[in-house]
Structures are given as C-alpha cells and as structure tokens.
Amino acid sequence: IFDRAGWCPGAFADTYDWDITEFVTDADSIELDYGMTQYAVGSGEGNYRVSAQLIQYGSPNFENNAAIADVLAPSNHDLHNRYNPVCNNPKILIKNNGSATLNSVNVEYGINGDYSYTHQWTGELDFLETEEVSLPVINWQEFTEENVINVRLSTPNTFENE
C-alpha cells in the first residue's frame, strides 16, 4: 500500500517541480545544472534515466480564470487509487490561471451529465496556485454500473460583489 519512491520496476517515478522564475535574469538563455548522487563502486548495477521539461509562461491571458486542475475523488486515475473508490465527499483541485487573485468561484457538479449540485468556494489563490476543494456529499445511490462525475467552474471572483 506504500509508494516505493521510484525504486521498484513499474512504480511511479519521483517527480519534482521547481519554480525558477526568481533566478532567470536573461530572457534569451538559461543554464540548468542537475546534480545526482553517484552509486558507490561495488554496490551493484545502477543507472539513471532522467526526463526534464522546462515550461515557460507568458503573461496571463485573462484577469479572472479558474480551472479544474484535477478530479481527485471519485477517480480511477492510478495516482489517486489510494483514495478511491470513495463514498464520501467529491474532491477536486482548483487552480487560478488568471492575473487577479482568485477569491471565489462557483462549482457545479453531478453524475452522468447532471450538474444539479453546487458549491460556492471562497479563499485566496494567486496566479498558478492550487487548492484541494472538498465538495458537499452527493447522493451516491444515483450511481449505476458505469458512471462519470461532471464538474465545472463558473463566475470567478463574482460572489463578493453580489
């Protein structure tokens, strides 16, 4: 039941995300150095296979832009199998893709094309920040053999003005 920290064949690899914005001083080029610990001689075979991506962002396209970064539960995604199946609160990960601080968003959700449940999230997320949101419980008895949870966000940053 425990992750194997990337050492077992077929196990999830360890991933790391670094925000290097504060270290980028020249817009034309950047040099990255990735250091690794060497295996001790005589300790058996070992090798490293590394995949790296550098993602660059321009200015945000919108002032108010909330996104669903992930559906955590219910989910059949391998990364979330430790928490699923679930007969509890649905959980999503929301992300602020807008330039303005996200303070509120309307979450509409349901099962198999239905959006009859709503939740008004409030908080404070700066650009590209995420937050796990636990939604109020839905009627799980509506589930049948094959089910899909539907979630959508609307009206970011409008609740405080109403």
C-alpha positions in Angstrom: 0.0 0.0 0.0 3.0 2.3 0.2 4.7 4.0 -2.7 8.1 2.7 -3.5 9.8 6.0 -4.1 10.5 5.2 -7.7 12.9 2.3 -7.0 10.7 -0.7 -8.0 10.1 -1.6 -11.7 6.7 -0.3 -12.6 6.5 2.0 -9.6 5.7 5.7 -10.1 8.8 7.8 -10.6 9.5 10.6 -8.2 8.7 14.0 -9.7 9.8 17.4 -8.6 8.6 20.8 -9.6 10.7 23.9 -9.2 9.7 27.5 -9.9 12.9 29.1 -11.1 11.4 32.5 -12.0 13.5 34.4 -9.5 16.7 33.0 -10.9 16.1 33.9 -14.5 17.8 37.2 -15.3 18.3 36.9 -19.1 15.3 36.3 -21.2 17.4 34.9 -24.1 19.1 32.0 -22.4 19.3 30.0 -19.2 21.7 27.3 -18.0 20.4 24.5 -15.7 22.6 22.1 -13.7 21.1 18.9 -12.4 23.2 17.1 -9.8 22.9 13.4 -8.9 24.4 11.2 -6.3 26.8 8.6 -7.7 26.3 4.9 -6.9 29.1 3.5 -4.7 31.5 1.3 -6.6 30.8 -2.4 -6.0 27.2 -1.8 -4.8 25.6 -3.4 -7.8 24.3 -2.1 -11.1 22.7 1.3 -11.3 21.7 3.8 -13.8 19.7 7.0 -14.1 17.1 7.8 -16.7 16.1 11.4 -16.4 13.4 13.3 -18.2 13.2 17.0 -17.8 10.9 19.7 -19.1 11.2 23.5 -18.9 7.9 25.2 -19.2 7.8 28.9 -19.8 4.8 31.1 -19.3 3.9 34.5 -20.8 1.6 36.9 -19.1 -1.9 35.5 -18.1 -4.4 35.8 -20.9 -7.3 36.7 -18.6 -7.8 38.6 -15.3 -10.2 36.0 -13.9 -9.7 32.4 -14.9 -10.3 29.5 -12.7 -9.6 25.9 -13.8 -10.1 22.3 -12.5 -6.5 21.0 -12.3 -7.6 17.5 -11.3 -10.5 15.4 -10.1 -9.1 13.6 -7.0 -12.2 11.7 -5.9 -14.1 9.9 -7.3 -11.4 9.0 -9.8 -10.0 5.8 -11.4 -6.7 7.5 -12.1 -3.7 5.5 -10.9 -2.3 8.5 -9.0 -5.4 8.6 -6.8 -6.1 4.9 -6.3 -5.1 5.1 -2.7 -8.2 7.3 -2.0 -10.6 5.7 -4.4 -13.2 4.3 -4.7 -14.9 6.8 -2.5 -18.4 7.1 -1.0 -17.6 10.4 0.7 -17.2 14.0 -0.4 -16.0 14.5 -4.0 -12.6 16.3 -4.1 -11.2 18.5 -6.9 -8.1 20.5 -7.3 -8.8 24.1 -8.5 -6.1 26.4 -10.0 -6.0 30.1 -10.6 -4.9 30.8 -14.2 -5.9 34.5 -14.0 -3.8 37.5 -13.2 -6.1 38.6 -10.4 -6.1 36.8 -7.1 -8.9 34.2 -7.1 -11.3 34.8 -4.2 -14.4 32.9 -5.2 -15.8 30.5 -7.8 -19.0 28.6 -8.3 -18.6 24.8 -8.6 -21.3 22.9 -10.3 -21.2 19.1 -10.2 -23.2 15.9 -10.6 -23.2 12.4 -12.1 -23.5 11.4 -15.7 -24.2 14.8 -17.3 -26.1 16.2 -14.4 -25.0 19.4 -12.7 -27.6 19.7 -10.0 -25.2 20.2 -7.1 -23.5 23.5 -6.4 -20.8 24.8 -4.1 -19.5 28.3 -3.7 -15.8 28.2 -3.0 -14.1 31.2 -1.4 -10.5 31.6 -0.5 -7.4 33.3 -1.8 -5.3 31.9 -4.7 -2.6 33.8 -6.5 -1.7 33.2 -10.1 -1.0 29.4 -10.7 -1.7 28.4 -7.1 -3.9 25.4 -6.5 -6.1 24.3 -3.6 -7.8 21.0 -2.9 -11.6 21.5 -2.5 -13.8 19.0 -0.7 -17.3 19.3 -2.2 -20.5 18.6 -0.2 -21.6 14.9 -0.4 -23.8 13.9 -3.3 -26.4 11.1 -3.4 -24.2 8.2 -4.3 -27.3 6.0 -4.7 -27.7 7.7 -8.1 -24.6 5.7 -9.3 -25.1 2.8 -11.7 -22.6 0.4 -13.2 -20.8 3.0 -15.4 -20.6 6.5 -14.0 -18.9 9.7 -14.7 -18.7 12.6 -12.3 -19.1 16.0 -14.0 -17.6 19.2 -12.6 -17.4 22.7 -14.0 -16.4 26.1 -12.6 -18.1 29.4 -13.4 -18.2 33.1 -12.4 -14.8 33.5 -10.8 -14.5 36.5 -8.4 -18.1 37.5 -8.6 -19.5 36.4 -5.2 -18.0 39.2 -3.1 -19.7 41.8 -5.4 -23.2 40.4 -5.1 
